[in-house]
Amino acid sequence: MSTDLVPVEAHLADVLAAVRPMIPVQLGLEEAEGGVLTEDAAALCPLPPFDNSAMDGYAVRASDVAAAAVGAPVVLPVAGQVPAGDTRTLTLAPGTSARIMTGALLPAGADAVVPVEWTDGGTERVAISQPAPVGHAIRLSGDDVAEGDVMVAAGTPLGPAQIGLLAAGGHELVRVRPRPLAAVVATGDELTDPGSPLKPGRIWDSNSYMLAAAVRQAGGRARRHRVKDDLVTVVTALEELSASADLLITSGGVSMGGEHDAVKAALTGYADVTFRKVAMQPGMPQGFGVFGPDRTPVFTLPGNPVSTFVSFQLFVRPVLQALQGLPPVPLPTRQAILAGAVRSPEGRRSFLRGVLDAEAGRVVPLIGQASHQLGVLARANALIVVTEQTVRMEEGEQVDVVSLP
């Protein structure tokens, strides 16, 4: 490997070493979704909070229906109805029943619920044709979570189930590290909005849309921006965005030696950003550091779309996790059999686009591995990893494959 190329693992380690978790904030449950809880949340009451019926039927004393059988039902008077949400304190007298709905408070004295399917559905008297043992179809108070028990532990990402449990346990507000907000900045005088007329020499901006989608897929929030290739414009935009964003991501303007590389020129000597060549293909030119008074992490990614995408998956995705205080978890890697030969430049780790058949354990390298070929990337579901020491692999060889999200 050339001595001026930095290994992939070394670059990632430097990036993660510079990132500090976000400061926790207190949010309502809807805003906290996707955040990471920073303190244990205990149940403010038992769950369920009271003994209740698990189904529509009749609350009874089990001993009163013990002799019930098909063809010889037990008939009990129906003393009343207990709908869900009824807060009355009711007592079931021996030898009677009460019509009860799913989730309704169990009357005192009742110790079983007979499903309506085991009865004739009577309203004044009910014929019960099957015995219900003690506890049948009853949800006991606290059988899910006891009062005071930790429902959701600190460090847990809050998905739908956790949000639901917190709500059920009485929590209106929780302290979390929220989903990081990334300001995605596409640079280049050649860029124009999709849907606008395309003049010769211009291209429609794809990177900002792709990166914003990748941020959201990785659990963050994203806002897109586009700036011209002008030093003052780039710095001014990043200064403004760093005040509200948790992470800055630029694409373009960081090639090695290009005279119009505005991002690299703007940040060199101005911000604490290191530009380097990483021993990988695509995505060799990389930049990372911190920007502004809040020392907001900033990634300067290469502008070719495949380079941008691969760089995001390798370096930015782990940082989104680290910002929430989570251990970075790499994308799943497995081994598969190559369904075609591949080439790789010596000294660089290649991430080639492929289609993985996980069931068969085979991966097909796609034709068209240039860093601008977004059409090939869109068809891929995996990256074929060829090590720095390997320049060619043949069909039938075993190779590491990274599954794409």
NUGUTOR-749409 format. One line per 5 residues: number of its first residue (from 1); for each residue x, y, z of N, C-alpha, C. Coordinates in steps of 0.001 Angstrom, whole numbers. Example, Ala and Ser with C-alpha at 12.3 -4.5 7.8 and 13.67 -1.06 7.14 Angstrom:
1 = 13190:-5690:7800:12300:-4500:7800:13200:-3300:7800; 12850:-2250:7080:13670:-1060:7140:12900:30:7870 .
***
This chain:
1 = 840:-1189:0:0:0:0:879:1244:0; 500:2241:-787:1247:3492:-810:1233:4120:574; 2358:4708:979:2462:5253:2331:1566:6465:2550; 1071:7095:1477:217:8265:1671:-1261:7905:1701; -1576:6608:1645:-2956:6159:1744:-3239:5679:3170 .
6 = -4361:6122:3716:-4751:5752:5084:-5686:4548:5022; -5457:3502:5802:-6361:2351:5795:-7779:2740:6208; -8741:2002:5689:-10146:2270:5976:-10406:2269:7477; -9895:1240:8178:-10139:1143:9620:-9526:2309:10381; -8363:2777:9944:-7700:3883:10632:-8505:5168:10473 .
11 = -9030:5395:9260:-9833:6598:9046:-11096:6549:9894; -11759:5403:9923:-12978:5279:10723:-12676:5482:12204; -11571:4930:12682:-11202:5092:14093:-10964:6557:14432; -10292:7285:13538:-10053:8715:13770:-11367:9487:13800; -12265:9122:12904:-13568:9790:12851:-14333:9571:14157 .
16 = -14430:8320:14590:-15197:8011:15791:-14562:8618:17039; -13233:8730:17058:-12552:9305:18215:-12878:10786:18393; -13265:11446:17303:-13552:12879:17359:-15010:13191:17675; -15857:12164:17729:-17296:12381:17899:-17672:12213:19361; -18480:13137:19854:-19012:13051:21209:-20529:12913:21137 .
21 = -21107:12095:22017:-22565:11946:21989:-23275:13276:22209; -24429:13399:21608:-25240:14596:21748:-25702:14769:23195; -25967:16009:23584:-26479:16301:24920:-27939:15853:24998; -28314:15089:26033:-29707:14640:26142:-30670:15805:26327; -31879:15622:25818:-32945:16613:25974:-34215:15891:26400 .
26 = -35122:16634:27010:-36399:16060:27418:-37429:16345:26339; -38091:15297:25872:-39039:15427:24769:-40316:14671:25081; -41398:15107:24433:-42620:14332:24456:-42438:13051:23666; -43332:12100:23892:-43149:10783:23293:-43100:10828:21770; -43930:11643:21141:-43920:11670:19675:-42601:12207:19144 .
31 = -42069:13242:19799:-40791:13804:19356:-39624:12891:19708; -39799:12068:20744:-38706:11201:21203:-38544:9951:20352; -39500:9654:19496:-39416:8457:18644:-38114:8452:17855; -37411:7330:17881:-36131:7215:17195:-34960:7679:18026; -35235:8314:19169:-34167:8724:20057:-33677:7562:20912 .
36 = -32635:7821:21692:-32069:6809:22583:-32264:7285:24013; -32952:6487:24812:-33249:6842:26198:-31955:6956:26995; -31837:8005:27824:-30601:8210:28582:-30764:7947:30077; -31968:7636:30519:-32158:7240:31913:-33290:6215:31972; -33185:5304:32945:-34197:4263:33069:-35588:4880:33235 .
41 = -36579:4257:32616:-37968:4681:32766:-38727:3576:33493; -39221:3879:34686:-39938:2894:35504:-41446:3067:35327; -42166:1998:35557:-43621:2031:35454:-44196:2838:36614; -45041:3806:36301:-45661:4635:37327:-46870:3954:37946; -47296:2833:37368:-48378:2029:37920:-48181:618:37389 .
46 = -48846:-378:37978:-48726:-1722:37405:-49393:-1791:36049; -48897:-2690:35211:-49516:-2925:33900:-49937:-4384:33808; -51215:-4683:33579:-52318:-3728:33547:-52517:-3092:34933; -53172:-1923:34999:-53347:-1256:36287:-54434:-1871:37161; -55246:-2748:36598:-56305:-3410:37366:-56624:-4741:36708 .
51 = -57214:-5665:37484:-57656:-6944:36922:-58743:-6668:35888; -58608:-7232:34685:-59597:-6951:33646:-59808:-8165:32757; -60853:-8085:31965:-61226:-9208:31108:-60379:-9233:29845; -59954:-10429:29462:-59150:-10591:28249:-60017:-10774:27010; -61330:-10885:27181:-62202:-11063:26015:-63631:-10689:26389 .
56 = -64462:-10557:25349:-65883:-10333:25588:-66513:-11616:26134; -67344:-11498:27168:-67979:-12681:27735:-68745:-12344:28988; -68657:-13251:29971:-69401:-13099:31216:-68466:-13338:32384; -68431:-12357:33307:-67680:-12537:34538:-68474:-13449:35468; -67810:-14445:36028:-68493:-15430:36874:-67578:-15822:38025 .
61 = -68176:-16566:38976:-67380:-17301:39949:-67177:-18695:39368; -65926:-19140:39279:-65621:-20405:38611:-66404:-21570:39213; -66619:-21520:40515:-67345:-22629:41156:-68790:-22718:40689; -69357:-21583:40244:-70748:-21576:39802:-70933:-22234:38438; -69873:-22364:37647:-69997:-22928:36296:-69212:-24224:36162 .
66 = -68752:-24777:37267:-67901:-25967:37201:-68625:-27155:36585; -69947:-27194:36694:-70708:-28347:36180:-71233:-28130:34778; -70912:-26998:34154:-71450:-26699:32827:-70936:-27692:31804; -71826:-28080:30877:-71452:-29023:29821:-72370:-28806:28635; -71887:-29203:27445:-72716:-29141:26246:-73913:-30065:26446 .
71 = -75115:-29550:26252:-76328:-30321:26475:-76850:-30220:27882; -76028:-29722:28790:-76459:-29532:30178:-75844:-28238:30702; -76241:-27113:30120:-75630:-25834:30500:-76029:-25398:31900; -75190:-24568:32475:-75516:-23868:33710:-76134:-22534:33322; -77270:-22220:33903:-77961:-20970:33593:-77843:-20037:34783 .
76 = -77331:-18832:34522:-77150:-17833:35577:-77849:-16538:35191; -78382:-15830:36165:-78922:-14503:35861:-77790:-13545:35509; -78080:-12615:34602:-77104:-11585:34226:-77406:-10355:35066; -76514:-10050:36015:-76776:-8986:36984:-76498:-7590:36429; -75787:-7522:35294:-75487:-6211:34725:-74441:-6321:33641 .
81 = -74006:-5166:33128:-72987:-5116:32087:-71831:-4244:32562; -70639:-4642:32166:-69438:-3887:32518:-68690:-3540:31229; -68926:-2354:30677:-68199:-1975:29470:-66779:-1528:29791; -65903:-1546:28798:-64544:-1022:28977:-64627:457:29314; -63848:872:30299:-63856:2263:30724:-64791:2542:31886 .
86 = -65601:1566:32276:-66501:1719:33423:-65666:1749:34695; -65797:2821:35473:-64974:2977:36681:-65719:2602:37959; -66932:2099:37848:-67676:1706:39043:-66985:535:39748; -67132:510:41068:-66657:-631:41843:-67832:-1589:42013; -67799:-2705:41283:-68909:-3652:41274:-68511:-4925:42015 .
91 = -69505:-5565:42597:-69286:-6853:43265:-70252:-7874:42673; -69704:-9019:42300:-70521:-10080:41712:-70988:-11024:42818; -72305:-11097:42987:-72862:-11982:44015:-72739:-13436:43575; -72617:-14365:44525:-72581:-15788:44156:-73830:-16166:43364; -73646:-17049:42381:-74764:-17534:41591:-75252:-16574:40531 .
96 = -74474:-15522:40239:-74850:-14574:39195:-73689:-14400:38216; -73953:-13662:37142:-72921:-13337:36156:-73067:-11869:35771; -72053:-11350:35101:-72113:-9988:34575:-71524:-9989:33171; -72262:-9437:32253:-71726:-9308:30891:-70541:-8344:30936; -69426:-8713:30343:-68210:-7905:30452:-67528:-7813:29099 .
101 = -66941:-6656:28822:-66249:-6410:27558:-64738:-6541:27753; -64042:-6759:26654:-62578:-6864:26688:-61977:-5594:27290; -61103:-5767:28268:-60438:-4640:28911:-61196:-4030:30056; -62412:-4497:30327:-63224:-3909:31388:-62760:-4390:32763; -62975:-3535:33783:-62609:-3837:35167:-63385:-5050:35669 .
106 = -62670:-6032:36199:-63304:-7250:36692:-64039:-6955:38002; -65321:-7342:38107:-66043:-7109:39365:-65406:-7896:40510; -65474:-7320:41704:-65005:-8047:42889:-65833:-9316:43056; -65185:-10393:43432:-65862:-11667:43595:-65763:-12559:42381; -65623:-11974:41192:-65465:-12773:39972:-64042:-13293:39897 .
111 = -63884:-14543:39475:-62538:-15107:39334:-62339:-15828:38013; -63261:-15634:37063:-63127:-16221:35726:-64021:-15455:34769; -63697:-15543:33497:-64534:-14971:32440:-64860:-16080:31452; -66158:-16246:31195:-66620:-17228:30219:-66731:-16520:28867; -65997:-16958:27842:-66118:-16324:26529:-67552:-16401:26023 .
116 = -67972:-15375:25299:-69343:-15343:24803:-69620:-16534:23888; -68568:-17077:23246:-68749:-18212:22345:-69171:-19480:23085; -68977:-19536:24397:-69363:-20704:25181:-70779:-20568:25746; -71492:-19528:25313:-72804:-19236:25879:-73832:-19045:24766; -75083:-18794:25203:-76135:-18468:24229:-76273:-16972:24021 .
121 = -75384:-16187:24672:-75394:-14738:24489:-76541:-14040:25178; -77127:-14644:26171:-78284:-14063:26837:-78001:-12742:27505; -79081:-11925:27635:-78929:-10604:28245:-79519:-10542:29657; -80566:-11328:29908:-81147:-11376:31253:-80716:-12631:32001; -80666:-13735:31294:-80142:-14988:31811:-79225:-15562:30736 .
126 = -78166:-16214:31131:-77219:-16755:30167:-77018:-18235:30432; -77045:-19008:29362:-76779:-20446:29437:-75323:-20673:29078; -74587:-21270:30003:-73149:-21491:29840:-72910:-22978:29675; -72262:-23356:28538:-72138:-24775:28204:-70731:-25318:28380; -69852:-24577:29034:-68481:-25065:29249:-67931:-24426:30517 .
131 = -67275:-25182:31368:-66732:-24604:32602:-65530:-23712:32313; -65360:-22678:33135:-64200:-21785:33036:-63424:-21877:34337; -62184:-22338:34310:-61408:-22470:35554:-61044:-21104:36132; -60640:-21102:37361:-60216:-19867:38024:-59102:-19189:37208; -59278:-17910:36965:-58281:-17133:36233:-58468:-17125:34730 .
136 = -59443:-17885:34216:-59607:-17974:32770:-59975:-16614:32175; -59249:-16224:31135:-59508:-14989:30365:-59455:-13746:31249; -58615:-13767:32270:-58436:-12614:33140:-56988:-12132:33034; -56826:-10834:32849:-55508:-10211:32894:-55320:-9620:34274; -54405:-10161:35036:-54196:-9707:36399:-53371:-8425:36434 .
141 = -53678:-7577:37375:-52921:-6342:37549:-51442:-6657:37766; -50594:-6012:36969:-49149:-6177:37117:-48570:-7411:36471; -49403:-8196:35734:-48831:-9417:35145:-47933:-9111:33948; -47950:-7881:33471:-47035:-7468:32402:-45827:-6766:33014; -46081:-5690:33754:-45014:-4934:34405:-45503:-4529:35786 .
146 = -44687:-4754:36800:-45045:-4347:38153:-44736:-2864:38341; -45517:-2203:39191:-45265:-804:39487:-43847:-624:40013; -43130:370:39448:-41762:639:39870:-40711:-124:39103; -41103:-1157:38360:-40132:-1901:37558:-39631:-1031:36402; -38375:-1250:36002:-37835:-558:34830:-38510:-1128:33586 .
151 = -39227:-274:32872:-39884:-704:31642:-38929:-647:30457; -38214:471:30355:-37265:675:29259:-35971:1180:29877; -34882:483:29608:-33601:818:30226:-32885:1917:29452; -32062:2668:30163:-31215:3667:29514:-30369:3005:28436; -30202:3709:27318:-29439:3170:26199:-30287:2460:25176 .
156 = -31607:2413:25394:-32495:1720:24460:-33001:2670:23381; -32852:2330:22101:-33488:3130:21050:-35006:2988:21147; -35704:4096:20937:-37147:4107:21130:-37873:3878:19807; -38308:2635:19617:-39144:2287:18477:-40602:2284:18886; -41494:1827:17990:-42930:1851:18289:-43304:1107:19565 .
161 = -42719:-75:19795:-43082:-844:20984:-42656:-128:22256; -41457:464:22252:-40984:1159:23444:-41805:2422:23712; -42144:3142:22640:-42990:4334:22799:-44342:3938:23380; -44918:2854:22875:-46198:2392:23393:-46111:2011:24858; -45038:1326:25257:-44876:908:26645:-44701:2113:27558 .
166 = -43918:3097:27116:-43733:4294:27928:-45054:5020:28140; -45855:5088:27090:-47166:5728:27214:-48050:4939:28174; -48049:3608:28029:-48872:2770:28899:-48437:2894:30355; -47138:3143:30568:-46615:3268:31919:-46724:4658:32494; -47386:5574:31767:-47676:6890:32310:-46677:7977:32026 .
171 = -45719:7744:31133:-44685:8751:30872:-45122:9678:29737; -45188:10956:30044:-45484:11970:29026:-44206:12486:28388; -43151:12629:29201:-41872:13152:28756:-40767:12161:29095; -39760:12091:28248:-38599:11239:28509:-37338:11994:28096; -36212:11604:28692:-34933:12233:28350:-34191:11329:27371 .
176 = -33872:11881:26221:-33277:11094:25139:-32173:11882:24450; -31343:11135:23734:-30544:11738:22672:-31358:11556:21396; -31865:12642:20837:-32807:12509:19718:-32113:12079:18435; -32906:11811:17431:-32336:11495:16120:-31487:12670:15652; -30227:12423:15269:-29369:13535:14845:-29909:14212:13594 .
181 = -29755:15534:13566:-30137:16310:12393:-28895:16572:11553; -28898:16077:10327:-27776:16279:9410:-28142:17332:8374; -27261:18304:8218:-27389:19263:7121:-26585:18711:5946; -27279:18360:4882:-26659:17767:3697:-26447:18879:2672; -25188:19095:2301:-24841:20213:1423:-24194:19672:152 .
186 = -24881:19824:-963:-24303:19467:-2261:-23657:20713:-2853; -22423:20583:-3326:-21713:21720:-3902:-21483:21484:-5385; -21440:22568:-6126:-21112:22460:-7549:-21919:23417:-8400; -21219:24201:-9222:-21900:25108:-10140:-22665:24361:-11219; -22319:23088:-11400:-22959:22310:-12464:-24315:21752:-12041 .
191 = -24684:21878:-10774:-25894:21241:-10265:-27125:22107:-10473; -28225:21450:-10769:-29521:22122:-10865:-30590:21188:-10332; -31750:21736:-10028:-32811:20949:-9406:-33438:19963:-10386; -33707:18744:-9934:-34470:17815:-10775:-35804:18436:-11175; -36148:18252:-12426:-37381:18833:-12938:-37192:20135:-13664 .
196 = -36031:20778:-13460:-35750:22022:-14177:-35126:21696:-15536; -35190:22624:-16500:-34553:22384:-17801:-33058:22125:-17635; -32553:21152:-18374:-31154:20758:-18249:-30348:21330:-19409; -29469:22282:-19107:-28630:22891:-20124:-27354:22080:-20302; -26727:22182:-21461:-25432:21503:-21649:-24428:21953:-20595 .
201 = -23728:20976:-20014:-22764:21281:-18970:-23335:21229:-17562; -24644:21053:-17444:-25285:20957:-16130:-25782:19529:-15885; -25938:19176:-14596:-26539:17890:-14236:-27550:18127:-13117; -28534:17267:-13057:-29491:17362:-11958:-28841:16864:-10669; -29086:17574:-9598:-28532:17219:-8290:-29142:15907:-7811 .
206 = -28305:14905:-7615:-28775:13628:-7066:-28200:13362:-5669; -26989:13883:-5410:-26312:13535:-4164:-27061:14003:-2920; -27619:15215:-2963:-28282:15708:-1759:-29515:14871:-1454; -30229:14452:-2491:-31403:13594:-2282:-30974:12226:-1753; -29929:11674:-2336:-29456:10352:-1933:-28942:10374:-495 .
211 = -28144:11379:-159:-27580:11447:1185:-28669:11691:2232; -29615:12553:1921:-30708:12805:2867:-31499:11532:3116; -31743:10772:2060:-32457:9497:2221:-31636:8513:3036; -30324:8487:2820:-29452:7582:3573:-29424:7952:5055; -29416:9246:5349:-29450:9689:6752:-30736:9212:7417 .
216 = -31856:9409:6739:-33136:8989:7321:-33188:7476:7482; -32662:6748:6511:-32647:5288:6602:-31794:4826:7785; -30760:5586:8106:-29864:5227:9210:-30369:5725:10557; -31550:6351:10577:-32145:6756:11840:-32027:8223:12172; -31472:9022:11270:-31342:10447:11521:-32411:11270:10833 .
221 = -32273:12575:10946:-33106:13527:10215:-32199:14291:9262; -32749:14803:8184:-31902:15461:7185:-32607:16666:6582; -31803:17684:6290:-32255:18836:5519:-31258:19056:4393; -31780:19233:3201:-30929:19373:2017:-30624:20841:1732; -29393:21059:1232:-28982:22396:823:-28053:22249:-384 .
226 = -27948:23308:-1173:-27014:23300:-2304:-26338:24660:-2374; -25012:24650:-2583:-24273:25907:-2658:-23373:25899:-3888; -23013:27084:-4314:-22132:27245:-5464:-20683:26989:-5069; -19861:26770:-6081:-18426:26541:-5857:-17729:27875:-5605; -17979:28427:-4429:-17389:29710:-4063:-16960:29625:-2609 .
231 = -15725:30011:-2323:-15175:29819:-988:-16004:30506:84; -16340:31778:-140:-17096:32531:861:-18482:31930:1038; -19105:31530:-81:-20447:30947:-5:-20432:29645:786; -19424:28809:553:-19332:27534:1268:-19161:27771:2761; -18232:28619:3145:-17974:28871:4565:-19196:29483:5234 .
236 = -19830:30461:4579:-21002:31123:5155:-22135:30127:5377; -22343:29259:4385:-23413:28264:4517:-23144:27311:5671; -21912:26834:5775:-21582:25892:6847:-21650:26558:8213; -21261:27831:8291:-21375:28542:9561:-22825:28627:10015; -23706:28963:9086:-25122:29078:9437:-25714:27722:9806 .
241 = -25382:26692:9051:-25968:25375:9284:-25436:24729:10547; -24181:24999:10892:-23588:24353:12069:-24259:24797:13363; -24969:25922:13329:-25629:26422:14533:-26831:25573:14927; -27421:24872:13945:-28637:24104:14242:-28490:22608:13965; -27507:22229:13166:-27355:20824:12791:-26445:20095:13783 .
246 = -26666:18799:13909:-25794:17955:14727:-24649:17377:13911; -24769:17456:12588:-23785:16862:11689:-23875:17570:10353; -22717:17885:9768:-22650:18485:8439:-22084:17455:7466; -22728:17333:6303:-22244:16410:5276:-22218:17166:3959; -21035:17308:3389:-20934:17917:2067:-20558:16849:1050 .
251 = -20897:17093:-187:-20453:16202:-1273:-19900:17060:-2389; -18736:16645:-2873:-18086:17375:-3950:-17064:18378:-3424; -16172:18769:-4319:-15216:19820:-3988:-14047:19396:-3125; -13722:18061:-3150:-12606:17613:-2305:-11593:16769:-3070; -11572:16860:-4439:-10607:16043:-5157:-9193:16470:-4845 .
256 = -8297:15590:-5206:-6890:15821:-4875:-6249:16688:-5949; -6288:18000:-5759:-5553:18877:-6669:-6405:19666:-7621; -7725:19508:-7606:-8565:20275:-8519:-8616:21736:-8118; -8457:22641:-9058:-8395:24071:-8723:-9757:24632:-8341; -10835:23904:-8647:-12172:24376:-8293:-12764:23588:-7116 .
261 = -11926:22982:-6321:-12401:22200:-5180:-12706:23155:-4024; -13901:23757:-4082:-14234:24856:-3174:-14322:24417:-1723; -14845:23227:-1465:-14996:22788:-78:-13628:22626:571; -12736:21936:-108:-11400:21727:444:-10676:23056:627; -10774:23914:-365:-10097:25207:-282:-10690:26068:833 .
266 = -12004:26022:985:-12666:26863:1981:-12323:26437:3400; -12201:25133:3628:-12013:24632:4984:-10556:24452:5373; -9659:24386:4400:-8241:24226:4709:-7738:25455:5453; -7253:25244:6662:-6737:26338:7454:-7796:27148:8165; -9074:26851:7893:-10158:27611:8516:-10852:26802:9597 .
271 = -10996:25549:9364:-11668:24675:10322:-10751:23515:10673; -11109:22809:11740:-10312:21663:12188:-10745:20442:11377; -10359:20446:10106:-10749:19380:9183:-9492:18797:8558; -9413:17480:8519:-8283:16790:7900:-8728:16196:6571; -7982:16478:5531:-8238:15896:4215:-7168:14844:3948 .
276 = -7605:13700:3469:-6658:12607:3275:-7136:11693:2156; -6257:10818:1748:-6596:9775:784:-6715:8464:1536; -7876:7851:1444:-8133:6589:2119:-7948:5456:1116; -7365:4362:1559:-7034:3241:678:-8297:2453:326; -9151:3078:-487:-10404:2443:-879:-10801:2921:-2264 .
281 = -11653:2127:-2880:-12206:2495:-4182:-13623:1917:-4272; -14620:2777:-4534:-14531:4226:-4749:-14469:4978:-3433; -14149:6287:-3509:-14194:7126:-2324:-12864:7464:-1721; -11791:7479:-2492:-10475:7726:-1924:-10353:9093:-1248; -10781:10220:-1858:-10611:11509:-1182:-11643:11696:-84 .
286 = -11187:11854:1137:-12082:12005:2283:-11630:13185:3138; -12588:13794:3784:-12285:14837:4758:-13219:14709:5942; -12665:14950:7132:-13498:14909:8335:-12889:15816:9381; -13751:16422:10186:-13294:17246:11291:-14464:17844:12025; -14215:18976:12673:-15275:19683:13393:-15281:21129:12914 .
291 = -16474:21746:13027:-16643:23068:12424:-17466:23937:13354; -17057:25204:13484:-17848:26178:14204:-17647:26132:15702; -18272:27090:16411:-18084:27189:17866:-18588:25970:18629; -19574:25268:18079:-20093:24065:18741:-19338:22810:18337; -18303:22991:17518:-17494:21868:17043:-18385:20773:16463 .
296 = -19197:21188:15524:-20111:20278:14851:-19325:19354:13928; -19511:18035:14028:-18797:17129:13111:-19145:17437:11655; -18142:17399:10796:-18361:17658:9374:-17648:16600:8547; -18380:16015:7607:-17828:15111:6611:-17796:15835:5281; -16650:15763:4605:-16576:16255:3231:-16368:15046:2332 .
301 = -17433:14618:1697:-17396:13401:895:-17120:13735:-565; -16559:12781:-1308:-16327:13012:-2741:-17643:13183:-3487; -17565:13772:-4679:-18783:14149:-5393:-19383:13097:-6296; -18595:12122:-6771:-19191:11080:-7599:-20205:10291:-6766; -21376:10043:-7301:-22457:9510:-6458:-22168:8173:-5798 .
306 = -21499:7253:-6505:-21204:5967:-5882:-20170:6145:-4775; -19198:7006:-4989:-18214:7318:-3954:-18900:7917:-2734; -19852:8811:-2984:-20597:9440:-1902:-21355:8393:-1098; -22030:7501:-1801:-22860:6491:-1134:-22009:5537:-307; -20950:5009:-892:-20095:4061:-177:-19450:4737:1033 .
311 = -18992:5976:868:-18394:6709:1978:-19389:6883:3114; -20624:7180:2769:-21646:7329:3811:-21795:6035:4597; -21932:4919:3906:-22175:3654:4600:-21009:3264:5494; -19796:3561:5062:-18610:3152:5830:-18312:4083:6996; -18520:5391:6809:-18034:6351:7791:-19130:7184:8467 .
316 = -20131:7600:7715:-21144:8494:8293:-22164:7709:9111; -22587:6573:8602:-23583:5763:9330:-23109:5459:10769; -21853:5023:10983:-21423:4779:12366:-21446:6034:13239; -21192:7193:12647:-21199:8434:13421:-22616:8790:13868; -23605:8540:13035:-24991:8781:13446:-25330:7960:14692 .
321 = -24808:6743:14760:-25031:5914:15948:-24261:6468:17140; -23012:6863:16920:-22184:7382:18013:-22767:8661:18599; -23378:9501:17771:-23978:10735:18261:-25102:10453:19254; -25747:9317:19127:-26812:8948:20054:-26300:8100:21217; -24967:7977:21330:-24396:7220:22427:-24450:5725:22237 .
326 = -24718:5282:21013:-24789:3854:20727:-23446:3346:20209; -23094:2096:20480:-21893:1535:19864:-22118:1379:18363; -21207:1860:17544:-21395:1724:16093:-21463:261:15670; -22487:-65:14937:-22677:-1430:14446:-22506:-1420:12932; -21508:-2117:12407:-21305:-2115:10952:-22432:-2846:10239 .
331 = -22560:-2572:8963:-23529:-3301:8162:-23181:-4786:8163; -24176:-5650:8074:-23899:-7096:8144:-22999:-7558:7004; -22014:-8370:7368:-21070:-8929:6397:-21140:-10449:6456; -21096:-11068:5296:-21086:-12519:5211:-20164:-12921:4062; -19962:-14213:3931:-19170:-14697:2809:-20089:-15306:1761 .
336 = -19690:-15142:523:-20466:-15688:-585:-19499:-16107:-1687; -20024:-16880:-2622:-19227:-17357:-3758:-19416:-16391:-4925; -18301:-15973:-5497:-18365:-15072:-6639:-18957:-15783:-7856; -19887:-15112:-8506:-20478:-15660:-9732:-19815:-15072:-10974; -18694:-14408:-10799:-17947:-13841:-11917:-16640:-13278:-11412 .
341 = -15663:-13146:-12304:-14359:-12621:-11916:-14439:-11122:-11649; -13562:-10621:-10755:-13505:-9189:-10455:-12048:-8755:-10399; -11836:-7455:-10652:-10505:-6852:-10565:-10520:-5739:-9526; -9329:-5424:-8992:-9218:-4369:-7992:-7825:-3767:-8076; -7702:-2448:-7871:-6364:-1839:-7917:-5542:-2241:-6701 .
346 = -4272:-2486:-6915:-3398:-2881:-5818:-3299:-1767:-4791; -3349:-2147:-3514:-3180:-1177:-2448:-4453:-506:-1997; -5564:-818:-2628:-6835:-217:-2210:-7867:-1302:-1977; -8736:-1075:-1013:-9843:-1996:-775:-11004:-1584:-1670; -11429:-2491:-2493:-12528:-2191:-3415:-13854:-2614:-2816 .
351 = -14862:-1789:-3053:-16240:-2084:-2669:-17054:-2105:-3957; -17133:-3296:-4550:-17764:-3458:-5852:-19250:-3748:-5684; -20049:-3213:-6589:-21489:-3396:-6503:-21879:-4770:-7031; -22755:-5444:-6286:-23163:-6779:-6682:-24578:-7082:-6240; -25092:-8207:-6722:-26408:-8702:-6325:-26197:-10008:-5583 .
356 = -26546:-10005:-4308:-26356:-11171:-3442:-27617:-12013:-3409; -27449:-13308:-3685:-28515:-14285:-3454:-28161:-14970:-2134; -28746:-14467:-1051:-28361:-14948:275:-28677:-16427:450; -29782:-16875:-109:-30173:-18279:56:-29185:-19206:-633; -28737:-18807:-1841:-27786:-19637:-2586:-26342:-19391:-2146 .
361 = -26107:-18282:-1435:-24742:-17979:-1018:-23860:-17539:-2163; -24461:-16893:-3175:-23698:-16446:-4346:-23917:-14951:-4552; -22901:-14288:-5085:-23006:-12869:-5377:-22545:-12623:-6810; -23347:-11879:-7554:-23058:-11582:-8954:-22477:-10176:-9053; -21230:-10014:-9503:-20686:-8666:-9716:-21412:-8008:-10885 .
366 = -21819:-6765:-10706:-22527:-6055:-11763:-21539:-5449:-12754; -21987:-5306:-13975:-21161:-4686:-15014:-21339:-3178:-14915; -20213:-2457:-14800:-20264:-1010:-14662:-19916:-600:-13250; -18608:-579:-12935:-18170:-316:-11571:-17565:1072:-11402; -17776:1961:-12361:-17237:3310:-12241:-18010:4087:-11174 .
371 = -17345:5078:-10588:-17930:5773:-9436:-19064:6710:-9804; -19293:6931:-11107:-20415:7786:-11500:-21660:6976:-11851; -21559:5648:-11868:-22630:4809:-12402:-23686:4497:-11327; -24542:5475:-11140:-25592:5377:-10132:-26641:4335:-10518; -26840:4128:-11809:-27800:3122:-12249:-27420:1726:-11781 .
376 = -26128:1410:-11807:-25656:110:-11327:-25831:21:-9821; -25500:1093:-9112:-25658:1100:-7660:-27115:832:-7264; -28046:1410:-7992:-29463:1253:-7659:-29930:-192:-7830; -29225:-974:-8640:-29591:-2383:-8824:-28914:-3298:-7815; -27921:-2783:-7104:-27132:-3611:-6185:-27828:-3736:-4840 .
381 = -27615:-4869:-4197:-28057:-5032:-2811:-26898:-5378:-1892; -25674:-5313:-2451:-24504:-5689:-1652:-23250:-5047:-2239; -22223:-4947:-1383:-20897:-4517:-1806:-19945:-5698:-1662; -19256:-6004:-2743:-18259:-7074:-2740:-16932:-6462:-2299; -16348:-7005:-1236:-15138:-6426:-655:-13918:-7192:-1149 .
386 = -13041:-6482:-1856:-11790:-7062:-2342:-10652:-6388:-1581; -9830:-7163:-926:-8809:-6610:-30:-7718:-5872:-793; -6954:-5085:-20:-5887:-4264:-597:-4814:-5105:-1279; -4608:-6325:-836:-3541:-7162:-1379:-3968:-7938:-2619; -5226:-7840:-2997:-5764:-8661:-4087:-6075:-7779:-5292 .
391 = -5613:-8218:-6451:-5896:-7460:-7675:-6897:-8186:-8576; -7117:-9473:-8340:-8080:-10209:-9154:-8614:-11393:-8357; -9901:-11638:-8515:-10529:-12824:-7929:-11338:-13512:-9021; -11324:-14822:-9002:-11961:-15590:-10055:-13352:-16069:-9635; -14141:-16373:-10636:-15448:-16971:-10376:-15267:-18243:-9541 .
396 = -16124:-18405:-8542:-16050:-19572:-7657:-15279:-19329:-6382; -14512:-18220:-6308:-13810:-17929:-5073:-14771:-17373:-4025; -14367:-17523:-2765:-15180:-17003:-1660:-14743:-15592:-1334; -15735:-14718:-1084:-15438:-13306:-896:-16347:-12762:205; -15864:-11722:884:-16703:-11032:1866:-17692:-10112:1145 .
401 = -18907:-10092:1652:-19964:-9287:1034:-20678:-8499:2130; -20825:-7201:1930:-21544:-6334:2848:-22949:-6114:2298; -23946:-6479:3087:-25340:-6290:2665:-25703:-4825:2818; -26319:-4261:1789:-26740:-2871:1824:-28116:-2763:2474; -28354:-1649:3192:-29659:-1478:3827:-30752:-1196:2791 .
***
